[in-house]
Amino acid sequence: MFIGLWYSTLAASAVALLVMTIQALFRGRSSARIRHALWLIVLVRLLLPVFPDSPVSLFHMLHFGTDIKRAVSLVIPLTEKENNPSAERSRNSQENEYVQHDYSMIRPEKDTVPDAQLPTAVENPAPLSYPLALKIAAAVWLAGAVTLLTCLLVYMLKMRRRFKTLTLVTDPRILSIVDDCRRKFGIKRPIPVYTGSCARSPYISGLLRPWIYFPEGIDKELSASQLAHVFSHELAHHKRKDVAWNLLGSIVVAVHWINPVVWMSTKRMKADRELACDACVLEVLGEAEAVPYGMTIIGFLQRFSSRRKLPNLLYFDGATKSNQLVRRIEMIKSFKAGSYKLSAVAVLGVALLSAATLTNAAEPTAGDGVGQTPATATVKTENRILFESSYRSYDNLEKAAKVADIKFKVPAVLPEGYKFEEISLDSKSEDDARLTKVDVHYTKRQGRTIYGQFGLLVESGGAGLDEAYAEFEQREKKMAERQIEIKKEPLTLHGMQIYKIIVSTKFSKKTSESLYYFWLDNGVLYRLDGDDLSDQDLLAMIASMKYPDQETYKSHVNQERLNTSIYDTGDLQRTPEAIGFEPKFPLEVLGQYTATGATVTQKINFGYPDDEEDRKTRFLNIRYIKTDDKDKDIVQGFSFKQIRNGTIYEDMQKNGSAAFYRIDGKKHPAPVSPIILGGREVLKTAKYKIDGQLSSPDEIDFVSYYWKEGDVCFQVVFKGEGLPQEDIVTYLMNEKAADLNNLK
C-alpha cells in the first residue's frame, strides 16, 4: 500500500511541478479559472491510484512505471539473509577457451563452471518480506495518515454539532438579497442562511445540502450592495463545486502528508480557488462592480478578519496574507468581462495537459503477442538478409527484439551482479521458419570467470500451462540418464498463475536440484531457469517482467561477447563501429565462391594478442565456399579476415613468423615468407596445424596469406589444397572497401 502511494505521490509531484512551471510561464496571460483548473489535474492525479496507459504520457520522459503493479515489482526486495541462508552462494571457475583457426566455423569462447554446493529446497516464498527501513517508513506514513483522517472526521462531527447551535435567518431583507443573487447565478435550489457567533467571517458548507453561515449582527454594518457581494461570493463557491474540491483536497493532504510538494500544491490551489471564485462573481455581477466588490473585501478584512480555527472552510475574504490579498485585488482591478469564460484554446490546452499527465507511459510493444504483425515485418523491408539462418544469436536485445517473430518481455530487475550475456532466436520446428523461440542468457562475471548464470526461455503459442508442463516433464524424463523426480508447485503472483518446478536428479550418494518457473503471459510461454538464484530472486524478476524500452535496450548490450554474427545489412552497417574501419565485403569471389557467413570476433581468432587489452581488438571474418559445392558433404572454401593492423604485419616481417593462439592459450608460430602478387608484397605461411603440436598428425593443414593496406591487415586462410589460392588472394587485394548502405 505504501509502495503504491509512493509511486502515486511521486507521479503527482512531477505533475504539480509542471503546473507551477506553466503558471509561471503564462503569468498574466492565463485567466484565474484556468490557473485553478490546472490544480484540479494534480488533485485527480493524487486521488486515483491507477491510470490508463498512453503513448503521449508525460512519464515516458520521466521513466516512471506504467502502473502501481510495476512500481511494486521494482521495489520488491530480496528477503533478508536470515530468511534464506541459501540465497548467497559463490562459485569458482577456471577458464577454458576454444579458439578458431578454421575457415568453416568460429568456436565460441566458453567458461566452465565447476559444481558448487547445492542449495537446500526453499519453501513457498509467498508472502515476500521487505526491508526494515521500508516497513518503518510505511508504518510512520500509515500512522500519520490515520491521525490526520481521524482529525478531519472529528472536525466534521464537531462542525455538525455546532450547526445545531446556529439560528436560521428569516430576515426578509437578507433573504431577498440571497434570492436575487441566487437567480443571477442560475441556482434554482433554495440555499438557507444561518447565523451565529462561532466564526467572524461568512462561509458556505454542506456537500449535499449546502447552507451559508452569516455572522450574527454583521448585516447592520454592511450595505445592501456589500451584502450582495458577500452572498455572491459564497454562491459562486457553490456554483463551482468548490466545497467538494475543498474536501477532496483535505483528504489528499491527509493521505499524502509525507510529501511536502502536496502541502505546497494544496496551499497554492486554495489561493487560486479564491481568485477563480472572485472572477466568477464579477462575471455574473458585471465589470462595473469590480471596484466596489474589491472595496468590500478590503473593508471586510479591516473589520472582521482574525486568526481562524476552521481551516477547511471556504471563507468570504480568503487568506489574510498580504501577497495573496494583493493578487486578489490586482485580479479584481484588471478584470474584463468575458475573461471567466473558457476559450477554445484554453480548453484544448487543458485537455492536452490532462492526456499527458493523467495517463501512464504505455508499454512500447504492448499487445498480447498473438495474431499481430511479426516484429520482422518492418525490419526485413529495411534490412536485406545476407545469410539465411533458422538460428540467430545477438549481443544486444534491441536487434533481437526487432527480428524476432514474437513480442516478449524481459525482467526489469536483475539479481545483484548479474548482466545480460546474449540472446538467441530459433524456430520451434523445422516446418515453421518463424523465429518464435527466444533464449536470453544472463551471467555474473568477474573478468572471463563466471560465478553464476540463469536463462529466460520464451516461446509463442502453446495450448496452455498444463500442456507446457506435461511436455517439459516428458522431455526431462526421456533425456535423463539417472533417476529423477519432478515436483510441481502452483503459485500466484499479481493474479498470474505460475508453476514452480523442482527437478531432483539422484546420483550415487548425492541429489542435485534444478529450479524452473513456468508461466503464461498474453499467450506467450515463459520459463526461467535459475539454479544459482534464490526463490526471491526469481519471483522478483517475474514480477518486474515488461516489454523492452530504450532503457532496457541500453542495459541489454554485451560489448565483451567473443563472436557477433552478421545476418543482414543492418548488422553489417554496425561493423565499422566495432572494427574501426570500412571493410571489404565481396559477396562473391571470382564468380565461383559465395559468402556463407560473417562474424565480428576478437583477435585470438586472428593471431596471438599482445596483452589482455589487445585480445579484445575486433576484426571481421567472412567465410566462403565454392558455389557448386553447397549441397555436397565435402566443400572447399576459405575465410577472409580484416583487422586494424597495429604492428601485426611489421612483427611478422621482423620475426619471420605468424603467431596463432593455441587451444591451451599458448603461442603457436608458423613461418612466413614474402611473395609478390599483383605487384605487391604478400606474406605466406608454411603449412601449419590448427593447434600446432596439440593437433593430431592426420588433421588437415592450413595456409594463410597476409597483406597490408593503410592501417588494415588482411588475412586469407585456406584449409587443405585444391583451390586457386593466389588467384583468390589477388582478387581480394584488388577489392575496394564496400558501400555498406548499398551492398551488391
Beta strands, then each sheet from edge to edge (+ up, - down):
strand 1: 53-54
strand 2: 94-96
strand 3: 110-112
strand 4: 167-168
strand 5: 193-196
strand 6: 203-205
strand 7: 211-215
strand 8: 314-315
strand 9: 360-361
strand 10: 391-394
strand 11: 410-411
strand 12: 419-426
strand 13: 437-446
strand 14: 449-460
strand 15: 484-493
strand 16: 496-506
strand 17: 511-521
strand 18: 524-529
strand 19: 545-546
strand 20: 564-566
strand 21: 588-589
strand 22: 593-602
strand 23: 618-626
strand 24: 637-644
strand 25: 657-661
strand 26: 667-677
strand 27: 680-685
strand 28: 702-709
strand 29: 712-719
sheet 1: 1+ 9+
sheet 2: 2+ 3-
sheet 3: 4+ 5- 7- 6+ 8-
sheet 4: 10+ 12- 13+ 14- 18+ 17- 16+ 15-
sheet 5: 11+ 19-
sheet 6: 20+ 22- 21+
sheet 7: 20+ 22- 23+ 24- 29+ 28- 27+ 26- 25+
end
